[in-house]
């Protein structure tokens, strides 16, 4: 009886896990937006078919992310304001593309320094408003992908011109601006809402507080550390680690545990799905390899379409779709075998573990800041 009394208030481990899983994978039926998903698929098919036609698919990923991220930062409203903001975003992204592909095959120390500075600046962009922080986060993600793609090309001995990559990214941004202009004319030059309404449009400045600086430094150190491990030790497919670790928390005290777990679960599920997809072309050659590669590129675009449609349906599944699409496209140009899958999953687990530790530290930091006594007025 005593034992039963002592354990009365405790939650069984299985019940605890079940409760968290139900929270992480809780569905919101009203959050489905298939129209947006179809638009994303239609737009992404343009660069896909173009690069198939000219036979230079090594530039596909830059173009895909150029148009996809331009759509995400489209603030809606007046066409002139939308075009200007997307153009500025595209120019900054072009500069980061040049930097990423320019140093992708260089000494790992330069990569670590560049990633640290880019992550730090992108994180501190929150002082210029939430919308600009989101834009900075997207540019930060693209820079990590760019150096990973450049390093992958270098290891696979695939020739890729840096300035053509820049042009591919810029071309994606220009494509979205052209579609914005066409939509503006069709709507009789009326203002239109943001393409992704869930992204905050707030551009009001915020104070540069100590917690914001600490979060920015933590993110920068984490990303620089994972890049140092991946490239410093020349790990096979090691760039999966920083891509997984970028789920580290945002420089905000509003990060919730459920949201963090959803990002971690999505990263693991997406990496596992990508690893399985990349088993399909293993040990294939010639025309069959080309056909399988084209098929997987279409699968990646369909994953992007689903991600756009289910953003508010469930964040974990959304993040899994994004991760699977990115990692699949990232590793398609490289020769693969069954042994590579173990490395891919291992480095993903390491990246997610690092991100989880950072989230715990960030949570403890936020609690300590909240409990700190305020100075008397």
Secondary structure as the mmCIF struct_conf table of DSSP 4:
data_model
#
loop_
_struct_conf.conf_type_id
_struct_conf.id
_struct_conf.beg_label_comp_id
_struct_conf.beg_label_asym_id
_struct_conf.beg_label_seq_id
_struct_conf.end_label_comp_id
_struct_conf.end_label_asym_id
_struct_conf.end_label_seq_id
HELX_RH_AL_P HELX_RH_AL_P1 UNK A 2 UNK A 6
TURN_TY1_P TURN_TY1_P1 UNK A 7 UNK A 9
HELX_LH_PP_P HELX_LH_PP_P1 UNK A 10 UNK A 12
HELX_RH_AL_P HELX_RH_AL_P2 UNK A 13 UNK A 24
TURN_TY1_P TURN_TY1_P2 UNK A 25 UNK A 25
HELX_RH_3T_P HELX_RH_3T_P1 UNK A 29 UNK A 31
HELX_RH_AL_P HELX_RH_AL_P3 UNK A 34 UNK A 54
TURN_TY1_P TURN_TY1_P3 UNK A 55 UNK A 55
HELX_RH_3T_P HELX_RH_3T_P2 UNK A 57 UNK A 59
HELX_RH_AL_P HELX_RH_AL_P4 UNK A 60 UNK A 73
STRN STRN1 UNK A 77 UNK A 77
HELX_RH_AL_P HELX_RH_AL_P5 UNK A 79 UNK A 103
TURN_TY1_P TURN_TY1_P4 UNK A 104 UNK A 105
BEND BEND1 UNK A 106 UNK A 106
HELX_RH_AL_P HELX_RH_AL_P6 UNK A 108 UNK A 124
HELX_RH_3T_P HELX_RH_3T_P3 UNK A 125 UNK A 128
HELX_RH_AL_P HELX_RH_AL_P7 UNK A 130 UNK A 156
TURN_TY1_P TURN_TY1_P5 UNK A 157 UNK A 157
HELX_RH_AL_P HELX_RH_AL_P8 UNK A 162 UNK A 186
TURN_TY1_P TURN_TY1_P6 UNK A 187 UNK A 189
STRN STRN2 UNK A 192 UNK A 192
BEND BEND2 UNK A 195 UNK A 196
TURN_TY1_P TURN_TY1_P7 UNK A 197 UNK A 198
BEND BEND3 UNK A 199 UNK A 199
HELX_RH_AL_P HELX_RH_AL_P9 UNK A 210 UNK A 232
TURN_TY1_P TURN_TY1_P8 UNK A 233 UNK A 234
TURN_TY1_P TURN_TY1_P9 UNK A 236 UNK A 238
HELX_RH_AL_P HELX_RH_AL_P10 UNK A 239 UNK A 245
TURN_TY1_P TURN_TY1_P10 UNK A 246 UNK A 247
BEND BEND4 UNK A 248 UNK A 248
HELX_LH_PP_P HELX_LH_PP_P2 UNK A 249 UNK A 250
BEND BEND5 UNK A 251 UNK A 252
TURN_TY1_P TURN_TY1_P11 UNK A 253 UNK A 254
HELX_RH_AL_P HELX_RH_AL_P11 UNK A 257 UNK A 277
TURN_TY1_P TURN_TY1_P12 UNK A 278 UNK A 283
HELX_RH_AL_P HELX_RH_AL_P12 UNK A 286 UNK A 309
BEND BEND6 UNK A 310 UNK A 310
TURN_TY1_P TURN_TY1_P13 UNK A 311 UNK A 313
HELX_RH_AL_P HELX_RH_AL_P13 UNK A 315 UNK A 332
TURN_TY1_P TURN_TY1_P14 UNK A 333 UNK A 333
BEND BEND7 UNK A 334 UNK A 334
HELX_RH_AL_P HELX_RH_AL_P14 UNK A 338 UNK A 371
BEND BEND8 UNK A 372 UNK A 372
HELX_LH_PP_P HELX_LH_PP_P3 UNK A 373 UNK A 376
#
